[in-house]
Amino acid sequence: MPKLKSHRGAAKRFKRTASGKFKRSSAFKRHLLSSKTTKRKRSLRGMTLVSENDQKALERMLPYK
């Protein structure tokens, strides 16, 4: 069976953890930041885990990560 290609868009956006879950960065922090509170912007920093519903789709997109 041939090698599978990784989805390059997904490979740039997601990283796999040691337990096999996927990390992603938070949304809603690119622009219009003046109307958002400091507390809200601070909570959007860093990485969060992808939901269980999207986990299976990401495993297909990134077979070797």
Contacts in CASP RR format, 6 or more apart in sequence:
PFRMAT RR
TARGET T0000
AUTHOR 0000-0000-0000
METHOD contacts of the structure
MODEL  1
MPKLKSHRGAAKRFKRTASGKFKRSSAFKRHLLSSKTTKRKRSLRGMTLV
SENDQKALERMLPYK
4 63 0 8 1.000
4 64 0 8 1.000
6 61 0 8 1.000
6 62 0 8 1.000
6 63 0 8 1.000
6 64 0 8 1.000
6 65 0 8 1.000
7 61 0 8 1.000
7 62 0 8 1.000
10 58 0 8 1.000
10 61 0 8 1.000
10 62 0 8 1.000
11 61 0 8 1.000
11 62 0 8 1.000
11 65 0 8 1.000
13 24 0 8 1.000
13 25 0 8 1.000
14 22 0 8 1.000
14 23 0 8 1.000
14 24 0 8 1.000
14 50 0 8 1.000
14 58 0 8 1.000
14 62 0 8 1.000
14 65 0 8 1.000
15 22 0 8 1.000
15 23 0 8 1.000
15 47 0 8 1.000
15 65 0 8 1.000
16 22 0 8 1.000
16 23 0 8 1.000
16 62 0 8 1.000
16 65 0 8 1.000
17 23 0 8 1.000
17 49 0 8 1.000
21 49 0 8 1.000
21 50 0 8 1.000
21 55 0 8 1.000
22 49 0 8 1.000
22 50 0 8 1.000
22 54 0 8 1.000
22 55 0 8 1.000
22 58 0 8 1.000
22 62 0 8 1.000
23 47 0 8 1.000
23 48 0 8 1.000
23 49 0 8 1.000
23 50 0 8 1.000
24 47 0 8 1.000
24 48 0 8 1.000
24 49 0 8 1.000
24 50 0 8 1.000
25 46 0 8 1.000
25 47 0 8 1.000
25 48 0 8 1.000
26 44 0 8 1.000
26 45 0 8 1.000
26 46 0 8 1.000
26 47 0 8 1.000
26 48 0 8 1.000
27 44 0 8 1.000
28 36 0 8 1.000
28 44 0 8 1.000
29 41 0 8 1.000
29 44 0 8 1.000
29 45 0 8 1.000
33 41 0 8 1.000
50 58 0 8 1.000
END
